[in-house]
Amino acid sequence: MSACAKSRQPSVTTADVVVVGGGLEGCAAAWALSQRGVTNVVVVERHTVGSGMTGKSSGIVRCHYGVSSLAAMATVGLEVFEQAADVLGADIGFRQTGYVVGVGEPDVDALRKSLAAQRAVGVDTEEIDRAAVAELWPFADLTPFAAFGWEARGGYGDAYLTAQALATAARRAGVRVRQGTPVTGLLLDGDHVTGVRLGDGGTISAGTVVVATGVWTRPFLGRYGVDVPIRVVREQIVMVDPGVPTGPVPVFSDLVSLQYVRAEVGGDILFGNSDLADPREADPDHYLNRATDDFVDITVEKVGTRFPGFPDAAISGSYAGCYDVTPDWNPVISRTGFDGLVVAAGFSGHGFKIAPAVGRLVADLVVDGRSSDPRIPASDFRLSRFADGDLLQTPYPYTGAGQMR
């Protein structure tokens, strides 16, 4: 056989852990494994690192969650973001502008109980009055709000840069990242996972496979009888030129008119809709990558009503992405019915801010089989909760806001 013919033979690689998916969560898992001393890891990505839905994240950093374990995960993420230059060795685009959330009269009790529960797991948050918010957001009409929560350490970041930084830090520790390498399936020996099969016919043998494939998870694992109940939901973002310089205003979650806004580095305002009453399912490989005319109309109405201080506001652009949404709008970070198979998916819009904690929980499951953080029990995020009818839901829901906070 010639040398050329030999070079065309499918490759065989061996690792301790294979991570399928080079998005934010897959890179976080690889990084966290390397921090635990597990460095014989291969991340396999069909395109390039962060090329899927990671780059479509609005990048909000907040710890405001009624689910205590999720709030704790967000605090872990925040600590990593604050120390990214030292921990990851890179700028991840984190801007610590603060985060304010406002509610109407029906939700005041829920807000206060949620803030107390967040503080109990280490979130630095407090209630502030209307006058304080008016100083932070002088462009907003605050009349409909009855109470506000404030996180001085909140803000926003760049999910794509964060994925790149995590991948680079993992590589420095010895992790291999293979881009342009599709995975076509799992290798199984009875109820044991033994690796993955690649698109070129090659294989990677491994004792553990972590599937972090986001919106593509259900069809990938469904063929093996592992049902991760994910709907793919299209999410739209609109960029608004406010017409006036706003300065470094904090992220604002308006739970009266169900919208959120944050500043962009260039001066625009990013608008997202928090009304989840009618989520629209989509094909993650074929969807409209801009806001629809109807959504632009919603943006104009909501921004115009809430921010009369933007008298000359204009739409400057838009884009769309897809969420991998579970029935309770919370992630699956779990072992499965196959020995050696771990899944991290179904992030439902929470994935960016909790990514470092996701990585650590995945590493805990791989190394120890349990969470090392008592605030973040692995049982909360187990896959079997759906079959058990034991959904992970906030005890402090806000009117119209679903399970997003």
Buried (B, 14 or more C-beta within 10 A) or exposed (E): EEEEEEEEEEEEBEBBBBBBBBBBBBBBBBBBBBBBEBBBBBBBBBEBBBBBBBBBBBBBBBBBBBBBBBBBBBBBBBBBBBEBEEBBEBEBBBBBBBBBBBBBEEBBEBBBEBBEBBBEBBBBBBBBEBEBBEEBBEBBEBEBBBBBBBBBBBBBBBBBBBBBBBBBBBBEBEBBBBBEBEBEEBBBEEEEBBBBBBBEEBBBEBBBBBBBBBBBBBEBBEEBEBEBBBBBBBBBBBBBBBEEEBEEBBBBBBBBBBBBBBBBEEEBBBBBBBBBEEBBEBEBEEBEEBBBEEBBEBBBEBBEBBBEBBEEBEBBEBBBBBBBBBBBBBBBBBBBEBBBBBBBBBBBBBBBBBBBBBBBBBBBBBBEEEBEBEBBBBEBBBBEBBEEEEEBBBEBBBBBBBBBB
